[in-house]
Amino acid sequence: MSDLAAASHVQYGTKPFKAILFSLFLAGFASFSTLYCVQPMMPILADFFTVTPTQSSFPLSFSTVALAIGLLFTGFISDRFGRKPIMVLALFLAAILLILSALLPIWSFFLTTRIFIGIAVSGVAAVAMTYIGEEIRQQDIGFAMGLYISGTAIGGMGGRLIAGVLVDFISWQAATLIIGGLNLLIAITFYMLLPASKNFTAYPIRFSRFRDAFVANLADRKLRILFLQGFLLMGCFVSVFNYISYYLLAKPFELSQVWIGVISIAYLAGIYSSPRAASWGNRIGRERVLPMVIVLMLIALWLMSIAHLAVVLAALVLFTFAFFAAHSTASSWVSIQALQYRAVGSSLYLFSYYMGSSLLGSGSGLIWEQWGWSGLTWVMTAVLGVALYGAWRLKIKPTALR
């Protein structure tokens, strides 16, 4: 029986393994380009809708709040209806809603579509991680998770890059329509390419199972710390990328909107570091990798305070490299640690992750409006300091804390 179970899991290098990774790579791209294409357009949206810089972050923050809440339920819904059907439906809905958001540019309608986009994206974000945990052989999960996160990184970069460059030549509505159309094609490709689940077992939707799964995950000290890591690290990352546009549009940099879009290529560093983090963790231990990359984030954050464009851009690349290594390490750790209720463990981690994006991402706008980049740097230093302390506590055995 154990041999049959092992044989049912997809191994590195096989055709199904490649099909799964490419499909989930596309899903990550489509989902996160839909989610983050509004980020480089924040100054343009502020002018178009006559709102403040803090309010211009609402389209992204509303999406990520809805995404975070949706993550608590989509895992359980997929437990009943299957992994692939939920992800396919989510990709089609996200693309269609993005197209609708451009066709009727009214602030309230725009924010409403962004909320539903967040709910739709949750159908990919939580279920993809669960699919990897169920279908991929355990020793290959870290590598597969890293490559999936690379796809989300390319999606975030692609959405920002395409939108950020196009809006210097065409309207933000036209740029949004182009991204929506591209992602509709990706949804069709995903449906045709992703292998159906072989290790999925359907469960009825029961509140008692829902409750027990949450209690079991939250009772685990390491998982609680990892959930907090997701909140703090993602909150810091989004805060930097939300307001670096304003920082670089102002003196002494005065970059054009095209260059604001181009800085998204910093995500290439994350695409490199996400899968590498798995091998680093296997070689020297996840408990060592996580604090090391958080320290790198802190160093990069302070380097961005130096008013020299080359230094700021290099620091942004380093910051992105370190963040994605930290996220890859923490998320794969959750998938292994939350063995009994893996879907809920992934959902809780991502709930914390996107709540950090929403709450800290928009809240930091108030810091920016009052104290500018220096104030934002100090607050994010405090946030990363808490994350570093949490990473240190992950190294301590529970008996040592008594």
C-alpha positions, 0 to 999 in steps of 0.5 A: 500500500505504501508503494502504491501511495508513493507511486501515485505522487508525481516525481521531479523530472517526469512529464506530469511534473513539468505539466503541473509546474508549467500550469501552476506557473501560468496560474500564478502569473494570471492571478498575481498580474490581475492582483498587482497591475494596479500598483504602479498605476496608483499615482495615475488612479489618484489623479483620475479619481481625485483621491489621496495617495492612501486612498489610491492604495485601496484597489490593491488593499481591498483585493488583498483583504477579500483574498485573505478572507476568501482563503479561509473558505476556498480550501474547504470548498475545494475539499468538497469539489476538487482542486482543479475545478476551483482553480479553473473557475477562479482564473476565468472569474478574475480575468472577466472581472478585471476586464469589467473594472476597466469598462466602467471607470467609476470609483465605487464600481472599480473598488467593488470589482477589485473586492471580487477579484480578490475573492476569485484569486483566493481560489488559486492562491490557497488551492495551488499550494494544497494541490502541490502538497497532495500531488508532488512527492514530499522531497520535491515539494520545496522545489515545486513550491519555489517554482510556483512562487516564482510564477506568482513573482513573474505575475506580480512583475508582469502585471506591474511592468505591463501596466506601468509601461503601457500607461505612459502611452495609453490609458489605464483602462486600455492597459487593464483590458490588455492584461485581462484579455491575456489572462483569459487566454491563460485560463483556457490554457490552464484548463487544458493542461493541468493534470487532474488530481490523483490523491484528492479525496472529497470531504463534505463541508462540515463546520466541525471539521472546519473548526477542528482544522483551525484549532489544530493549526493554531495550537502549533507554536511553530505554525503560529509564528510562521503565520505571523511571519507571513503577515509582517514580511508581506506587509513590509514588502507591499508597503515598499512597493506601494510608495516607492512609486511616489518616492521615485516620481519626486525629487531628486529622482523625478523618474517617468511613469515608464521607469516606474513600471520598469523597476518591477524587473526587480521581481526577477531576483525573487524568481531566482531566490524562491526555488533556491531557498528550498535547497538552502533550507535542505543544506543548512536548515530553514531555521537558519535561512529565514533569519538570514534573509530577513537581515538582508531585507533590513540592510536593503531597506536602509540602502534605499534611503540613500538618495542615489538612483543606482543604489536605490534600484540595487537595494530594491533588487536585494530587498526583493531577492530576500523577501521571496526567499523568506516567503518560499522558506516560510510557506514550504515550512507550513506545508510540511509542518501542517501535515494533518490539515495542510489545506487549512495550514496553507490558508491560514498562512496566506490569510495572514500574508494578505492581511499584512499586505492590506493592513500594513500596505494601506496603513503605511500610506498614512506614514508616507503622507506625514513623514515621507520615505524616512518615516516609512523606513523607520516603521518598516524597520520595526516591522522587520525587527519583530519578524526577525525575533519571530524567526529566532524563536522558531529555532528554539525547541518548545521545551526550552520556552517553558 
